C-alpha cells in the first residue's frame, strides 16, 4: 500500500481504473436521464395534442346541427 507516504504504482493504477469506471457509470446515468426526460417531454406533447384534438372535435360536434330540420335551415 503506502510506502514512505507515497502510494505504490499498483495503487495508482487501481485508483485510476476505479475512477474510469465511476466516470463511465456517471456518463451512462446522465445519458439515461437525458433520454428519460426527452421521452417524458414527448409524451407530454402527445397528450396535449390529443387533448387539443379532442376539444376541437367536441366543439365541432357542438356547432353542427343534430337533427334534420336544423341542417335544412342552415
N, C-alpha and C positions, 0 to 999 in steps of 0.2 A: 504494500500500500504506500504509505508515505515514508520516504527515506530522507532524513535530514530536512524535513519540512517541505519537500517538493514531491509532487505526485510522479509516479513512475510512468513510463511510456504507455504501458498496457492500461493504466488507469485513464490516461488522456484519451486513448482510443475508445475505451468503453464509454466514457462520458460523451465523446463525440458521436458515437453510434446511437447512444440513448437520445441525445439532443436531436439528431437527424430523424429518428423515429417519432419523437414528440412533435416536431415541426410538421412532419408528413401527416400525422394524425390531426393536427390543428388545421392544416390545409384542407384535408378531406372533410372535416367537420364544417368548415366555412363554406365549402362548395355545396355540401348537403343542405345547409341552412339557406343558402342563396337560392338553390333550386326550389326548396320548400316555400320560400317567400314568393317566388315567381308563380308557383303553382297556386298559392292562395290568392294572389292578385288576379290571376287568370280566372279562377273560379268565381271570385267576387264580380269581375266584369261580366262574366257569362250570366250570373244570377241577376245582376242589374238589367242586363239586356233582355232576359226572359221576362222580368217583372214589367219592364217598359212595354214590350210587345203585348203582354197580357193586358196591361192597362189600355193600350191603344185599341186592342181588339174589343175590349169591353166597351170603350167609348164609341167605337164604330157601330157596335151592335145596338147600343142605346140610341144612336142617331137614326138608324134605319127603321122605317115603319114596320110594325109587326104584322098587322093584318092587311088584307087585300084592299079594302076601301082606302086606307091611308096611303097605300102605294099608288093607287089610281089617281088620287088627288094630287100627289106631288109630281 
